[in-house]
């Protein structure tokens, strides 16, 4: 209900006329009570909620994953709360814990939840009288004596008034109820958005950490190959000094060694950039990261088998799917909200106040009032009653507003359906990448063994003069290439598992039972603004808690 209690105004009344009107106003107060009763009765018996009630859109979900029959894949229910612990890497566990506590992007998402909660409070407040206002005014008037009808008027007077205004629009058509539905859905969508950020954050920290370990391993192997090629250069120089080979062998050996050495600064640069990216995820300066990493380490090893559950689990587990549906639900409520403008708006309004005027006419008549009479019973005035407003000639604007909201709702429905399909695609992509890279890693590992043996044999045969130096160069190039590709693929296997857990919606569960806003942030905000109980306790949880 919406009640507009506008401030009452009127021409300056004499004290005698004012007393007569007060009696009439008291009668109007009784009539106002009748109107309150009648409008309350209408509200109870005749209220309806316009617009469609939200229903979950239909989506197509397969029963099993394409790779569900693979030996390394299990259809059992997957535990995703701390999925990164499958790597059994304490450093990774520490990094994700710090990112959860310190990441600034995640803190922004938490503050958006607080903002949405305040917006819901605004929408909830519309259920009550929308205007409840105290007013006070003092007026000193000195009018022109040359204006029309000024001869008989008192051109100089003082007036004081004190009043309470209220207004309450009746929610006959569900306008404010739909507004609360939309705000509530948006609050839950902001929580789902926070969870989605947390899913991305945990996956990105794990991905960046794996890249760091991969670059460290590639650097180590590059330096090993430089050492191997340095020994080959020494052999070729000895052979040249002994007159067994030409200078060509020496220059070729030097060229290969320098080419391999040139890869080291490139890898160091890439490693530093990835480390800097990790420091941003942790919310710390880059120079503070070294102590957390603890020096070079191994690429995290993946478990032999992975549980993935079934596709239907994604609908309740992935926060981006929940967010897409909640945004559609909020937009569905806005259709009804727009439809309420097609119908009349009923308002209950009223004012109760005190008014007195001090003027020369009343004083001359012997029955005067002055500003001191403001709180006397004769100064009471009451105005009130029902009102109706209805935009009847709008040239199709109101209907087109409804159509706009309906079109936006359908867009969000289709977006929800597409989000479900894309989530399934991401899981399928993660599965095939994880599984096929393991096969590739196996073959590459055998290839590295063969390359190492080829290098050893070629050097032996070169010393004995059985092959030329080109054979040595070819085997050393092949070893460096095979080792580098094998290392990168080892990282890709771990990265594939990270992508799979991200696609399954893992990681956001760690915030269950915890606040979205850090305590130090709450303290700063409480000192700046009165947040009441909004900063106390925890926010409402997502509807899909596991």
Protein Blocks (a to p, Z undefined) as FASTA:
>chain_A
ZZdddddddddddfklmmmmmmmmmmmmmmmmmmmmmmmmmmmmmgccedjddddddddd
dfbdfklmpmkbcfbdcdfklmmlmnopaklmmmmmmmmmmomklmmmmmmmmmmmmmmm
mmmmmmpcfbdcdddddddddddfkbghklmpcfbdcddddddddddddffkommmmmmm
mmmmmmmmmmmmmmmmmmmmmmmmmmmmmmmmmmmmmmmmmmmmmmmmmmmmmmmmmmmm
nopacfklmmmmmmmmmmmmmmmmmmmmmmmmmmmmmmmmnopafklmmmmnnpaadddd
ddfbdcebjfklmmmmmmklmmmmmmmmmmmmmmmmmmmmmpccddddddddddddddfk
lmmnopacdfklmmpmklpccdddddddddfbgghmmmmmmmmmmmmmmmmmmmmmmmmm
mmmmmmmmmmmmmmmmmmmmmmmmmmmmmmmmmmmmmmmmmmnopacfklmmmmmmmmmm
mmmmmmmmmmmmmmmmmmmmmmnopajlmmgoiafbdfklmmmmmmmpcgkjmlgcjddd
dfkbZZ
